Every structure is written in structure tokens, then in C-alpha cells.
Amino acid sequence: MDTRLLEILACPACKGPLVHARAAEVLVCRAERLAYPIRDGIPVLLDEEARSLASDDPLLAR
Ligand SMILES: [Zn+2]
């Protein structure tokens, strides 16, 4: 997947930056603790597809 594409992706809800969690194949909005799925290399940036993360979710750790 094109890394530069991921760098310009912003959260559709808060417009904040998304962090690519490669192992989980999700894009994480740290501000809102949401994880957007990546399916077949395509980020699915839809509210209804986003998964809420617990505050201690490892995906939120750096
Ligand atoms: Zn957000």
C-alpha cells in the first residue's frame, strides 16, 4: 500500500491524522479512539465501519 497515501488520510469525523496500524490493518484515530478497517488495501473511512477502542487498547500505544 502506498505510504504517502496513508500520510494524507485524515479522520472523516474530526479531520485529525490517522495512524496506520500495520499488524491490525486498521487506521487509528487516536483523538477519538476509533479504528477504521483496511479492506483489500483500501481504507474504509466510514463512521458505521469504525470500531471503538478501549482507552487501554494496544493500538493506541506508540
Ligand atoms: Zn477522528
N, CA, C, O and the ligand as a Tripos MOL2 file, in Angstrom:
@<TRIPOS>MOLECULE
protein
  249   247    63     0     0
PROTEIN
NO_CHARGES

@<TRIPOS>ATOM
      1 N           0.8450   -1.1970    0.0000 N.3       1 MET1
      2 CA          0.0000    0.0000    0.0000 C.3       1 MET1
      3 C           0.8780    1.2440    0.0000 C.2       1 MET1
      4 O           1.9390    1.2640    0.6250 O.2       1 MET1
      5 N           0.4440    2.2570   -0.6860 N.am      2 ASP2
      6 CA          1.2200    3.4770   -0.8470 C.3       2 ASP2
      7 C           1.2830    4.2420    0.4740 C.2       2 ASP2
      8 O           0.2680    4.7220    0.9800 O.2       2 ASP2
      9 N           2.4830    4.3460    1.0170 N.am      3 THR3
     10 CA          2.6320    5.0040    2.3190 C.3       3 THR3
     11 C           2.2370    6.4740    2.2410 C.2       3 THR3
     12 O           1.6480    7.0170    3.1760 O.2       3 THR3
     13 N           2.5620    7.1070    1.1330 N.am      4 ARG4
     14 CA          2.2390    8.5330    1.0340 C.3       4 ARG4
     15 C           0.7330    8.7640    1.0430 C.2       4 ARG4
     16 O           0.2520    9.7790    1.5470 O.2       4 ARG4
     17 N           0.0070    7.8230    0.4860 N.am      5 LEU5
     18 CA         -1.4520    7.9470    0.5260 C.3       5 LEU5
     19 C          -1.9240    7.9400    1.9680 C.2       5 LEU5
     20 O          -2.7800    8.7370    2.3530 O.2       5 LEU5
     21 N          -1.3650    7.0380    2.7670 N.am      6 LEU6
     22 CA         -1.7970    6.9380    4.1570 C.3       6 LEU6
     23 C          -1.4650    8.1970    4.9380 C.2       6 LEU6
     24 O          -2.1930    8.5810    5.8530 O.2       6 LEU6
     25 N          -0.3600    8.8370    4.5720 N.am      7 GLU7
     26 CA          0.0520   10.0150    5.3300 C.3       7 GLU7
     27 C          -0.9120   11.1800    5.1620 C.2       7 GLU7
     28 O          -1.0060   12.0420    6.0350 O.2       7 GLU7
     29 N          -1.6160   11.2090    4.0570 N.am      8 ILE8
     30 CA         -2.5110   12.3480    3.8390 C.3       8 ILE8
     31 C          -3.9300   12.0390    4.2680 C.2       8 ILE8
     32 O          -4.8050   12.9020    4.1900 O.2       8 ILE8
     33 N          -4.1700   10.8170    4.7210 N.am      9 LEU9
     34 CA         -5.5180   10.4740    5.1360 C.3       9 LEU9
     35 C          -5.8410   11.1320    6.4710 C.2       9 LEU9
     36 O          -5.0250   11.1430    7.3920 O.2       9 LEU9
     37 N          -7.0280   11.6700    6.5510 N.am     10 ALA10
     38 CA         -7.4830   12.2800    7.7910 C.3      10 ALA10
     39 C          -8.7810   11.6150    8.2120 C.2      10 ALA10
     40 O          -9.5340   11.0960    7.3880 O.2      10 ALA10
     41 N          -9.0200   11.6440    9.4970 N.am     11 CYS11
     42 CA        -10.2510   11.0850   10.0300 C.3      11 CYS11
     43 C         -11.4410   11.8480    9.4700 C.2      11 CYS11
     44 O         -11.4590   13.0780    9.5230 O.2      11 CYS11
     45 N         -12.4370   11.1460    8.9320 N.am     12 PRO12
     46 CA        -13.5950   11.8450    8.3570 C.3      12 PRO12
     47 C         -14.4410   12.5520    9.4130 C.2      12 PRO12
     48 O         -15.2010   13.4680    9.1000 O.2      12 PRO12
     49 N         -14.3040   12.1230   10.6570 N.am     13 ALA13
     50 CA        -15.1270   12.7240   11.7120 C.3      13 ALA13
     51 C         -14.4880   13.9830   12.2870 C.2      13 ALA13
     52 O         -15.1360   15.0240   12.3890 O.2      13 ALA13
     53 N         -13.1980   13.8810   12.6670 N.am     14 CYS14
     54 CA        -12.5690   15.0200   13.3450 C.3      14 CYS14
     55 C         -11.4850   15.6680   12.5070 C.2      14 CYS14
     56 O         -10.9120   16.6740   12.9250 O.2      14 CYS14
     57 N         -11.1850   15.1200   11.3300 N.am     15 LYS15
     58 CA        -10.1690   15.6480   10.4150 C.3      15 LYS15
     59 C          -8.7630   15.5420   10.9840 C.2      15 LYS15
     60 O          -7.8200   16.1300   10.4530 O.2      15 LYS15
     61 N          -8.6320   14.7950   12.0550 N.am     16 GLY16
     62 CA         -7.3020   14.5930   12.6320 C.3      16 GLY16
     63 C          -6.5450   13.5360   11.8540 C.2      16 GLY16
     64 O          -7.1150   12.8670   10.9920 O.2      16 GLY16
     65 N          -5.2530   13.3800   12.1550 N.am     17 PRO17
     66 CA         -4.4360   12.3910   11.4460 C.3      17 PRO17
     67 C          -4.8060   10.9700   11.8300 C.2      17 PRO17
     68 O          -5.2260   10.7080   12.9570 O.2      17 PRO17
     69 N          -4.6490   10.0650   10.8910 N.am     18 LEU18
     70 CA         -4.8800    8.6500   11.1510 C.3      18 LEU18
     71 C          -3.5450    7.9240   11.1820 C.2      18 LEU18
     72 O          -2.6550    8.1850   10.3730 O.2      18 LEU18
     73 N          -3.4280    7.0120   12.1280 N.am     19 VAL19
     74 CA         -2.1980    6.2350   12.2710 C.3      19 VAL19
     75 C          -2.4350    4.8480   11.7020 C.2      19 VAL19
     76 O          -3.3930    4.1680   12.0710 O.2      19 VAL19
     77 N          -1.5480    4.4330   10.7930 N.am     20 HIS20
     78 CA         -1.6900    3.1170   10.1850 C.3      20 HIS20
     79 C          -1.1170    2.0580   11.1210 C.2      20 HIS20
     80 O           0.0880    2.0230   11.3680 O.2      20 HIS20
     81 N          -1.9820    1.2050   11.6340 N.am     21 ALA21
     82 CA         -1.5340    0.0750   12.4560 C.3      21 ALA21
     83 C          -1.4080   -1.1270   11.5320 C.2      21 ALA21
     84 O          -2.3860   -1.8200   11.2510 O.2      21 ALA21
     85 N          -0.1800   -1.3610   11.0650 N.am     22 ARG22
     86 CA          0.0210   -2.3710   10.0250 C.3      22 ARG22
     87 C          -0.4030   -3.7610   10.4520 C.2      22 ARG22
     88 O          -1.0400   -4.4810    9.6840 O.2      22 ARG22
     89 N          -0.0560   -4.1450   11.6690 N.am     23 ALA23
     90 CA         -0.3320   -5.5080   12.1170 C.3      23 ALA23
     91 C          -1.8340   -5.7900   12.1050 C.2      23 ALA23
     92 O          -2.2630   -6.8930   11.7660 O.2      23 ALA23
     93 N          -2.6230   -4.7900   12.4750 N.am     24 ALA24
     94 CA         -4.0650   -4.9930   12.5710 C.3      24 ALA24
     95 C          -4.7890   -4.5830   11.2950 C.2      24 ALA24
     96 O          -5.9900   -4.8170   11.1580 O.2      24 ALA24
     97 N          -4.0500   -3.9610   10.3460 N.am     25 GLU25
     98 CA         -4.6610   -3.4680    9.1160 C.3      25 GLU25
     99 C          -5.8450   -2.5570    9.4070 C.2      25 GLU25
    100 O          -6.9420   -2.7360    8.8770 O.2      25 GLU25
    101 N          -5.5960   -1.5980   10.2440 N.am     26 VAL26
    102 CA         -6.5970   -0.5830   10.5340 C.3      26 VAL26
    103 C          -5.9170    0.7900   10.5370 C.2      26 VAL26
    104 O          -4.6990    0.9000   10.6720 O.2      26 VAL26
    105 N          -6.7250    1.8080   10.3880 N.am     27 LEU27
    106 CA         -6.2710    3.1770   10.5600 C.3      27 LEU27
    107 C          -6.8870    3.6860   11.8550 C.2      27 LEU27
    108 O          -8.1020    3.6230   12.0450 O.2      27 LEU27
    109 N          -6.0340    4.1910   12.7430 N.am     28 VAL28
    110 CA         -6.4760    4.5670   14.0790 C.3      28 VAL28
    111 C          -6.5440    6.0800   14.2080 C.2      28 VAL28
    112 O          -5.5820    6.7860   13.9050 O.2      28 VAL28
    113 N          -7.6980    6.5700   14.6630 N.am     29 CYS29
    114 CA         -7.8290    7.9640   15.0680 C.3      29 CYS29
    115 C          -7.6050    7.9890   16.5650 C.2      29 CYS29
    116 O          -8.4470    7.5360   17.3400 O.2      29 CYS29
    117 N          -6.4460    8.5270   16.9690 N.am     30 ARG30
    118 CA         -6.1110    8.5000   18.3910 C.3      30 ARG30
    119 C          -6.9970    9.4450   19.1840 C.2      30 ARG30
    120 O          -7.3280    9.1700   20.3380 O.2      30 ARG30
    121 N          -7.3770   10.5420   18.5800 N.am     31 ALA31
    122 CA         -8.1730   11.5430   19.2910 C.3      31 ALA31
    123 C          -9.5140   10.9650   19.7310 C.2      31 ALA31
    124 O          -9.9790   11.2360   20.8380 O.2      31 ALA31
    125 N         -10.1250   10.1770   18.8720 N.am     32 GLU32
    126 CA        -11.4620    9.6460   19.1710 C.3      32 GLU32
    127 C         -11.4370    8.1600   19.5190 C.2      32 GLU32
    128 O         -12.4700    7.5680   19.8290 O.2      32 GLU32
    129 N         -10.2430    7.5660   19.4650 N.am     33 ARG33
    130 CA        -10.0960    6.1330   19.7530 C.3      33 ARG33
    131 C         -10.9960    5.3020   18.8440 C.2      33 ARG33
    132 O         -11.7850    4.4740   19.2980 O.2      33 ARG33
    133 N         -10.8490    5.5530   17.5430 N.am     34 LEU34
    134 CA        -11.5890    4.7840   16.5580 C.3      34 LEU34
    135 C         -10.5990    4.0600   15.6500 C.2      34 LEU34
    136 O          -9.5110    4.5590   15.3590 O.2      34 LEU34
    137 N         -11.0080    2.8680   15.2110 N.am     35 ALA35
    138 CA        -10.1960    2.1150   14.2590 C.3      35 ALA35
    139 C         -11.0150    1.8800   12.9980 C.2      35 ALA35
    140 O         -12.0760    1.2570   13.0290 O.2      35 ALA35
    141 N         -10.4910    2.3960   11.8810 N.am     36 TYR36
    142 CA        -11.1540    2.1970   10.5890 C.3      36 TYR36
    143 C         -10.4950    1.0180    9.8830 C.2      36 TYR36
    144 O          -9.2680    0.9320    9.8410 O.2      36 TYR36
    145 N         -11.2860    0.1160    9.3340 N.am     37 PRO37
    146 CA        -10.6900   -1.0630    8.6900 C.3      37 PRO37
    147 C         -10.0290   -0.7230    7.3580 C.2      37 PRO37
    148 O         -10.3870    0.2490    6.6920 O.2      37 PRO37
    149 N          -9.0470   -1.5580    6.9880 N.am     38 ILE38
    150 CA         -8.4710   -1.5080    5.6430 C.3      38 ILE38
    151 C          -8.8110   -2.8260    4.9780 C.2      38 ILE38
    152 O          -8.3780   -3.8870    5.4290 O.2      38 ILE38
    153 N          -9.5860   -2.7620    3.9050 N.am     39 ARG39
    154 CA        -10.0190   -3.9890    3.2330 C.3      39 ARG39
    155 C          -9.4000   -4.0460    1.8450 C.2      39 ARG39
    156 O          -9.5810   -3.1470    1.0250 O.2      39 ARG39
    157 N          -8.6640   -5.1280    1.6040 N.am     40 ASP40
    158 CA         -8.0070   -5.3000    0.3060 C.3      40 ASP40
    159 C          -7.1730   -4.0690   -0.0430 C.2      40 ASP40
    160 O          -7.1040   -3.6530   -1.1990 O.2      40 ASP40
    161 N          -6.5400   -3.4980    0.9860 N.am     41 GLY41
    162 CA         -5.6750   -2.3530    0.7520 C.3      41 GLY41
    163 C          -6.3930   -1.0270    0.6390 C.2      41 GLY41
    164 O          -5.7610    0.0060    0.4190 O.2      41 GLY41
    165 N          -7.7010   -1.0420    0.7860 N.am     42 ILE42
    166 CA         -8.4830    0.1880    0.6600 C.3      42 ILE42
    167 C          -8.9830    0.6100    2.0440 C.2      42 ILE42
    168 O          -9.7230   -0.1360    2.6850 O.2      42 ILE42
    169 N          -8.5920    1.7860    2.5040 N.am     43 PRO43
    170 CA         -9.1120    2.2590    3.7930 C.3      43 PRO43
    171 C         -10.6150    2.5400    3.6980 C.2      43 PRO43
    172 O         -11.0800    3.2100    2.7760 O.2      43 PRO43
    173 N         -11.3540    2.0170    4.6640 N.am     44 VAL44
    174 CA        -12.8030    2.2340    4.6850 C.3      44 VAL44
    175 C         -13.1000    3.2850    5.7520 C.2      44 VAL44
    176 O         -13.2530    2.9690    6.9320 O.2      44 VAL44
    177 N         -13.1760    4.5320    5.3170 N.am     45 LEU45
    178 CA        -13.3220    5.6350    6.2680 C.3      45 LEU45
    179 C         -14.7890    6.0180    6.4000 C.2      45 LEU45
    180 O         -15.2170    7.0950    5.9850 O.2      45 LEU45
    181 N         -15.5380    5.1030    6.9880 N.am     46 LEU46
    182 CA        -16.9660    5.3270    7.1790 C.3      46 LEU46
    183 C         -17.2870    5.2100    8.6620 C.2      46 LEU46
    184 O         -16.7980    4.3120    9.3460 O.2      46 LEU46
    185 N         -18.1090    6.1230    9.1460 N.am     47 ASP47
    186 CA        -18.4790    6.1010   10.5600 C.3      47 ASP47
    187 C         -19.0100    4.7460   10.9840 C.2      47 ASP47
    188 O         -18.6540    4.2350   12.0460 O.2      47 ASP47
    189 N         -19.8610    4.1680   10.1520 N.am     48 GLU48
    190 CA        -20.5060    2.9180   10.5550 C.3      48 GLU48
    191 C         -19.5560    1.7290   10.5270 C.2      48 GLU48
    192 O         -19.8680    0.6730   11.0780 O.2      48 GLU48
    193 N         -18.4020    1.8910    9.8900 N.am     49 GLU49
    194 CA        -17.4180    0.8060    9.8560 C.3      49 GLU49
    195 C         -16.3730    0.9510   10.9630 C.2      49 GLU49
    196 O         -15.6230    0.0130   11.2320 O.2      49 GLU49
    197 N         -16.3200    2.0970   11.5920 N.am     50 ALA50
    198 CA        -15.2900    2.3470   12.5960 C.3      50 ALA50
    199 C         -15.5850    1.5590   13.8650 C.2      50 ALA50
    200 O         -16.7330    1.3890   14.2750 O.2      50 ALA50
    201 N         -14.5080    1.0890   14.4640 N.am     51 ARG51
    202 CA        -14.6280    0.3200   15.7010 C.3      51 ARG51
    203 C         -14.0840    1.1810   16.8430 C.2      51 ARG51
    204 O         -13.0150    1.7800   16.7260 O.2      51 ARG51
    205 N         -14.8270    1.2350   17.9360 N.am     52 SER52
    206 CA        -14.3550    1.9790   19.1010 C.3      52 SER52
    207 C         -13.2910    1.1770   19.8330 C.2      52 SER52
    208 O         -13.4020   -0.0410   19.9750 O.2      52 SER52
    209 N         -12.2660    1.8680   20.2930 N.am     53 LEU53
    210 CA        -11.1800    1.2070   21.0130 C.3      53 LEU53
    211 C         -11.2420    1.5980   22.4850 C.2      53 LEU53
    212 O         -11.5480    2.7400   22.8300 O.2      53 LEU53
    213 N         -10.9470    0.6280   23.3420 N.am     54 ALA54
    214 CA        -10.8250    0.9320   24.7650 C.3      54 ALA54
    215 C          -9.6060    1.8190   24.9850 C.2      54 ALA54
    216 O          -8.6660    1.8160   24.1900 O.2      54 ALA54
    217 N          -9.6390    2.5730   26.0690 N.am     55 SER55
    218 CA         -8.5440    3.5210   26.3180 C.3      55 SER55
    219 C          -7.2110    2.8030   26.5030 C.2      55 SER55
    220 O          -6.1540    3.4070   26.3180 O.2      55 SER55
    221 N          -7.2500    1.5220   26.8650 N.am     56 ASP56
    222 CA         -6.0030    0.7840   27.0410 C.3      56 ASP56
    223 C          -5.7210   -0.1500   25.8780 C.2      56 ASP56
    224 O          -4.8890   -1.0500   25.9900 O.2      56 ASP56
    225 N          -6.4100    0.0590   24.7550 N.am     57 ASP57
    226 CA         -6.1730   -0.8000   23.5980 C.3      57 ASP57
    227 C          -4.7350   -0.6480   23.1080 C.2      57 ASP57
    228 O          -4.2420    0.4720   22.9750 O.2      57 ASP57
    229 N          -4.0620   -1.7600   22.8380 N.am     58 PRO58
    230 CA         -2.6730   -1.6790   22.3590 C.3      58 PRO58
    231 C          -2.5220   -0.8690   21.0770 C.2      58 PRO58
    232 O          -1.4440   -0.3440   20.8000 O.2      58 PRO58
    233 N          -3.5790   -0.7650   20.3020 N.am     59 LEU59
    234 CA         -3.4950    0.0120   19.0560 C.3      59 LEU59
    235 C          -3.2540    1.4980   19.3420 C.2      59 LEU59
    236 O          -2.7770    2.2330   18.4770 O.2      59 LEU59
    237 N          -3.5820    1.9240   20.5410 N.am     60 LEU60
    238 CA         -3.4000    3.3330   20.8790 C.3      60 LEU60
    239 C          -2.0170    3.6090   21.4640 C.2      60 LEU60
    240 O          -1.6300    4.7610   21.6600 O.2      60 LEU60
    241 N          -1.2900    2.5460   21.7360 N.am     61 ALA61
    242 CA          0.0560    2.7120   22.2870 C.3      61 ALA61
    243 C           1.0450    2.9910   21.1590 C.2      61 ALA61
    244 O           0.8760    2.4940   20.0450 O.2      61 ALA61
    245 N           2.0350    3.7520   21.4350 N.am     62 ARG62
    246 CA          3.0520    4.0270   20.4350 C.3      62 ARG62
    247 C           4.2070    3.0790   20.5440 C.2      62 ARG62
    248 O           5.1580    3.1750   19.7680 O.2      62 ARG62
    249 ZN        -11.2910   11.2600   14.4220 Zn       63 ZN63
@<TRIPOS>BOND
     1     1     2 1
     2     2     3 1
     3     3     4 2
     4     3     5 am
     5     5     6 1
     6     6     7 1
     7     7     8 2
     8     7     9 am
     9     9    10 1
    10    10    11 1
    11    11    12 2
    12    11    13 am
    13    13    14 1
    14    14    15 1
    15    15    16 2
    16    15    17 am
    17    17    18 1
    18    18    19 1
    19    19    20 2
    20    19    21 am
    21    21    22 1
    22    22    23 1
    23    23    24 2
    24    23    25 am
    25    25    26 1
    26    26    27 1
    27    27    28 2
    28    27    29 am
    29    29    30 1
    30    30    31 1
    31    31    32 2
    32    31    33 am
    33    33    34 1
    34    34    35 1
    35    35    36 2
    36    35    37 am
    37    37    38 1
    38    38    39 1
    39    39    40 2
    40    39    41 am
    41    41    42 1
    42    42    43 1
    43    43    44 2
    44    43    45 am
    45    45    46 1
    46    46    47 1
    47    47    48 2
    48    47    49 am
    49    49    50 1
    50    50    51 1
    51    51    52 2
    52    51    53 am
    53    53    54 1
    54    54    55 1
    55    55    56 2
    56    55    57 am
    57    57    58 1
    58    58    59 1
    59    59    60 2
    60    59    61 am
    61    61    62 1
    62    62    63 1
    63    63    64 2
    64    63    65 am
    65    65    66 1
    66    66    67 1
    67    67    68 2
    68    67    69 am
    69    69    70 1
    70    70    71 1
    71    71    72 2
    72    71    73 am
    73    73    74 1
    74    74    75 1
    75    75    76 2
    76    75    77 am
    77    77    78 1
    78    78    79 1
    79    79    80 2
    80    79    81 am
    81    81    82 1
    82    82    83 1
    83    83    84 2
    84    83    85 am
    85    85    86 1
    86    86    87 1
    87    87    88 2
    88    87    89 am
    89    89    90 1
    90    90    91 1
    91    91    92 2
    92    91    93 am
    93    93    94 1
    94    94    95 1
    95    95    96 2
    96    95    97 am
    97    97    98 1
    98    98    99 1
    99    99   100 2
   100    99   101 am
   101   101   102 1
   102   102   103 1
   103   103   104 2
   104   103   105 am
   105   105   106 1
   106   106   107 1
   107   107   108 2
   108   107   109 am
   109   109   110 1
   110   110   111 1
   111   111   112 2
   112   111   113 am
   113   113   114 1
   114   114   115 1
   115   115   116 2
   116   115   117 am
   117   117   118 1
   118   118   119 1
   119   119   120 2
   120   119   121 am
   121   121   122 1
   122   122   123 1
   123   123   124 2
   124   123   125 am
   125   125   126 1
   126   126   127 1
   127   127   128 2
   128   127   129 am
   129   129   130 1
   130   130   131 1
   131   131   132 2
   132   131   133 am
   133   133   134 1
   134   134   135 1
   135   135   136 2
   136   135   137 am
   137   137   138 1
   138   138   139 1
   139   139   140 2
   140   139   141 am
   141   141   142 1
   142   142   143 1
   143   143   144 2
   144   143   145 am
   145   145   146 1
   146   146   147 1
   147   147   148 2
   148   147   149 am
   149   149   150 1
   150   150   151 1
   151   151   152 2
   152   151   153 am
   153   153   154 1
   154   154   155 1
   155   155   156 2
   156   155   157 am
   157   157   158 1
   158   158   159 1
   159   159   160 2
   160   159   161 am
   161   161   162 1
   162   162   163 1
   163   163   164 2
   164   163   165 am
   165   165   166 1
   166   166   167 1
   167   167   168 2
   168   167   169 am
   169   169   170 1
   170   170   171 1
   171   171   172 2
   172   171   173 am
   173   173   174 1
   174   174   175 1
   175   175   176 2
   176   175   177 am
   177   177   178 1
   178   178   179 1
   179   179   180 2
   180   179   181 am
   181   181   182 1
   182   182   183 1
   183   183   184 2
   184   183   185 am
   185   185   186 1
   186   186   187 1
   187   187   188 2
   188   187   189 am
   189   189   190 1
   190   190   191 1
   191   191   192 2
   192   191   193 am
   193   193   194 1
   194   194   195 1
   195   195   196 2
   196   195   197 am
   197   197   198 1
   198   198   199 1
   199   199   200 2
   200   199   201 am
   201   201   202 1
   202   202   203 1
   203   203   204 2
   204   203   205 am
   205   205   206 1
   206   206   207 1
   207   207   208 2
   208   207   209 am
   209   209   210 1
   210   210   211 1
   211   211   212 2
   212   211   213 am
   213   213   214 1
   214   214   215 1
   215   215   216 2
   216   215   217 am
   217   217   218 1
   218   218   219 1
   219   219   220 2
   220   219   221 am
   221   221   222 1
   222   222   223 1
   223   223   224 2
   224   223   225 am
   225   225   226 1
   226   226   227 1
   227   227   228 2
   228   227   229 am
   229   229   230 1
   230   230   231 1
   231   231   232 2
   232   231   233 am
   233   233   234 1
   234   234   235 1
   235   235   236 2
   236   235   237 am
   237   237   238 1
   238   238   239 1
   239   239   240 2
   240   239   241 am
   241   241   242 1
   242   242   243 1
   243   243   244 2
   244   243   245 am
   245   245   246 1
   246   246   247 1
   247   247   248 2
@<TRIPOS>SUBSTRUCTURE
     1 MET1         2 RESIDUE 1 A MET
     2 ASP2         6 RESIDUE 1 A ASP
     3 THR3        10 RESIDUE 1 A THR
     4 ARG4        14 RESIDUE 1 A ARG
     5 LEU5        18 RESIDUE 1 A LEU
     6 LEU6        22 RESIDUE 1 A LEU
     7 GLU7        26 RESIDUE 1 A GLU
     8 ILE8        30 RESIDUE 1 A ILE
     9 LEU9        34 RESIDUE 1 A LEU
    10 ALA10       38 RESIDUE 1 A ALA
    11 CYS11       42 RESIDUE 1 A CYS
    12 PRO12       46 RESIDUE 1 A PRO
    13 ALA13       50 RESIDUE 1 A ALA
    14 CYS14       54 RESIDUE 1 A CYS
    15 LYS15       58 RESIDUE 1 A LYS
    16 GLY16       62 RESIDUE 1 A GLY
    17 PRO17       66 RESIDUE 1 A PRO
    18 LEU18       70 RESIDUE 1 A LEU
    19 VAL19       74 RESIDUE 1 A VAL
    20 HIS20       78 RESIDUE 1 A HIS
    21 ALA21       82 RESIDUE 1 A ALA
    22 ARG22       86 RESIDUE 1 A ARG
    23 ALA23       90 RESIDUE 1 A ALA
    24 ALA24       94 RESIDUE 1 A ALA
    25 GLU25       98 RESIDUE 1 A GLU
    26 VAL26      102 RESIDUE 1 A VAL
    27 LEU27      106 RESIDUE 1 A LEU
    28 VAL28      110 RESIDUE 1 A VAL
    29 CYS29      114 RESIDUE 1 A CYS
    30 ARG30      118 RESIDUE 1 A ARG
    31 ALA31      122 RESIDUE 1 A ALA
    32 GLU32      126 RESIDUE 1 A GLU
    33 ARG33      130 RESIDUE 1 A ARG
    34 LEU34      134 RESIDUE 1 A LEU
    35 ALA35      138 RESIDUE 1 A ALA
    36 TYR36      142 RESIDUE 1 A TYR
    37 PRO37      146 RESIDUE 1 A PRO
    38 ILE38      150 RESIDUE 1 A ILE
    39 ARG39      154 RESIDUE 1 A ARG
    40 ASP40      158 RESIDUE 1 A ASP
    41 GLY41      162 RESIDUE 1 A GLY
    42 ILE42      166 RESIDUE 1 A ILE
    43 PRO43      170 RESIDUE 1 A PRO
    44 VAL44      174 RESIDUE 1 A VAL
    45 LEU45      178 RESIDUE 1 A LEU
    46 LEU46      182 RESIDUE 1 A LEU
    47 ASP47      186 RESIDUE 1 A ASP
    48 GLU48      190 RESIDUE 1 A GLU
    49 GLU49      194 RESIDUE 1 A GLU
    50 ALA50      198 RESIDUE 1 A ALA
    51 ARG51      202 RESIDUE 1 A ARG
    52 SER52      206 RESIDUE 1 A SER
    53 LEU53      210 RESIDUE 1 A LEU
    54 ALA54      214 RESIDUE 1 A ALA
    55 SER55      218 RESIDUE 1 A SER
    56 ASP56      222 RESIDUE 1 A ASP
    57 ASP57      226 RESIDUE 1 A ASP
    58 PRO58      230 RESIDUE 1 A PRO
    59 LEU59      234 RESIDUE 1 A LEU
    60 LEU60      238 RESIDUE 1 A LEU
    61 ALA61      242 RESIDUE 1 A ALA
    62 ARG62      246 RESIDUE 1 A ARG
    63 ZN63       249 GROUP 0 **** ****
